[in-house]
């Protein structure tokens, strides 16, 4: 599936807000002439990239990195890179950007939503670089698992059992095992080399290719873990680094999930409090009463879906949860979430589904 929100979601939430996450549509990096495969670290760091114009002051290319960093003579893979050229005659260097995920396309972000990242002064003085980490989107090979229809089934399907029940967990484990097997089959051996440490080593190649002695880096969410990993591997090559929405690299994945859930819960409480202080809010009473209303609503969606006007797609608890989560990343989305709840409480899940589609990078097709 393409890494861009669907057109319907874009129309509803407005261009300004949509651009703050990802603009609709994408442009695939132009192909470049194949170069001889490097076989040493020095050759990878010193490679020359064929940059092609792909927009106003935008240049695209593919950077080669070894698939297996423990064997530099292994097959190379291509990292899709795009950069916006600084407007000053003598740039201060480059800033390499990762929007998170893991799996979000930094390439698409710079291609479509450049002005939503950083400041004009930053973009004037630095070349601003977006890339797709190994396995992602325009880089090759990209992870491939399911067809769009199959992925829809995974993201929006339901086991038909109450969440957390023994039958629900059994069906979920079965569906995830099937998904993982499909990823391994369709992606091939490269899947075994898609990891954060390898991606951090790829970052050092990007730093060198852009002509910088030190890495200037901006990372959001998972991108903070990638940046922190780079700093631990190459501490003497860290330049100016901003890690926004930091993932704690010292805790387990399970603990990180709990931390993130607490963050969502705090944001949800803030949303409800703000909503009830304004007009046209579908909630009233106390914060506890508002939370109870949402809880009861989601409980019904565990076994009974509600319709939407988007191609007659139905909305169950998975779609609703994803839509709510999307709106909790920024208070700019809170008015849209209020509209979504107002609709949903009347039996129309359209707006929740559009938010979920934005969260899942789903196109209208």
Secondary structure, DSSP 8 states (H G I E B T S, - for coil): --SS--HHHHHHH-HHHHHTT--S---------------SHHHHHT-----EEEETTEEEEEEEEESSTT-TTS-EEEEEEEEE--SSSS---EEEEE--TTT--HHHHHHHHGGGSS-HHHHHHSEEEEE--TTSTTSBS------HHHHHHHHH---SS-TTSHHHHHHHHHHHHHHHHHHHHHHGGGGGG-SHHHHHHHHHHHHHHTT-SSEEEEEETHHHHHHHHHHHH-GGGEEEEEEES---TTS-HHHHHHHHHHHHHHHHHHHHHHHHTSSS-S--S-HHHHHHHHHHHHHHHTT--EE-SSTT-EE-HHHHHHHHHHHTT-GGGHHHHHHHHHHHTTTB-HHHHHHHHHHTT----
